[in-house]
Amino acid sequence: MQIKKRTMTTSISFDHAEACIFGFEVGSTHEYHAIVRVTDPTLPFEQQMGAVLDAYHQLIDQHLKGAVAVFKRYFLSDAANQGDDVAAADGSDCAKSFIQQAPLDGTKLALWVYLMTNVNTRLTPSGLYEVTTSAESGFRHLWNGSAHNLAANSEYQTRLLFNEYVMQLAQEGCTLADNCVRTWLFVNDIDLNYGGVVRARNQVFFTQGLTHDTHYIASTGIGGRAQDPCVLTQMDNYAVAGLKPGQMHYLYAPTHLNRTSDYGVSFERGTYIDYDDRRHVFISGTASIDNKGQIVHPKNVEMQTRRLWENVEALLSEAGCSFDDVAHMIVYLRDTADYLTVRRLYEERFPQKPVIIVHAAVCRAGWLVEMECMAVKELSVES
């Protein structure tokens, strides 16, 4: 039976800020993704920060009543001078990520926030933030943001990050292989340090039973700087406790993309999870690549953008979804001079979708643009 989708996308204006919101209003738990951005880039940082925070509070107090944040990411133009202030000003009780990936509209910060209604949240003893819903009995959603350490190099830092995460998951009765859904790895000077990240991740995954013959984890490995310049790798992650075998599915789109292990890295192109009334889809950072692992349209950002759309669309289709189901998009550009071109393309094709375009180098120099997204789709509930 065909079910009418109950989603909405809207924009709301505030003083010196605006929010673009995707809503999925199905069942007793509603989900929202919002991108909150500053509208006046000439304002000093304190006023820009105030505009974003005020817009967020008005959003949940007046427009999305009953919704609470389960994850936030702040995109900063200068983490060394802004990170402490934003962290101190945001007192919300959820996992939070702070990363220097400058919004390319010329502002100093922007916010992606993922919200849900009818949920309970708490910080667990393991250090992970737990989100539970009455509609999903037995599932615990575990979020974490801005994990980092100060080991000697990017390889050691990444290894320690994953080792600590494995122990946190164990405290929650979970494993990396069975429960981790998504990771984000932000690499300071990615052209120099990504190799160490890859080596460490490959080694840890092998020890945890994650191989080409089993599965990996959806991920984005992208340029980004923490507040402390000695942090070479910072990680956000998401896991779900209570998943049943076979409940998490892996996306490949072999007509368009190759397996990442073909060129020595270890992540999945995407994953999806089915619950009683909805499907959650997580698309990894995706660039202009073909199914032999080759860069398509070198040095042409417009054509690379169109190819990555094609690749993402193929992954979504494999999950039974389309761009209509996408809740938000994060777009990464290596070269700030490409911003106007890429912004025009996204405004033409996705005029109402929550999109943020930030400055962040992709893990291969020839990739000028990369995109990640999340999607949610209503599923039929058998009577």
Buried (B, 14 or more C-beta within 10 A) or exposed (E): EEEEEEBEBEEBEBEBBBBBBBBBBBBEBBBBBBBBBBBEBEBEBEBBBBBBBBBBEBBBEEBBEEBBBBBBBBBBBBBEEBBEBBBEEBEBEBBBBBBBBBBBBEBBBBBBBBBBBBBEBEEEEBBBBBBBBEBBEEBBBBBBBBBBBEBEEBBBBBBBBBBBBBEBBEEBEBBBBBBBBBBBBBBBEBBEBBBBBBBBBBBBBEEBEBBEEEBBBBBBBBBBBBBBEEBBBBBBBBBBBBBEEEBBBBBBBEEBBBBBBEEEBBBBBBBBBBBEBBBBBBBBBBBBBBBEBEBBBEEBBBBBBBBBBBBBBBBBEBBBBEBEBBBBBBBBBBEEEBBEBBBEBBEEEBEEBBBBBBBBBBBBEBBBBBBBBBBBBBBEEEE
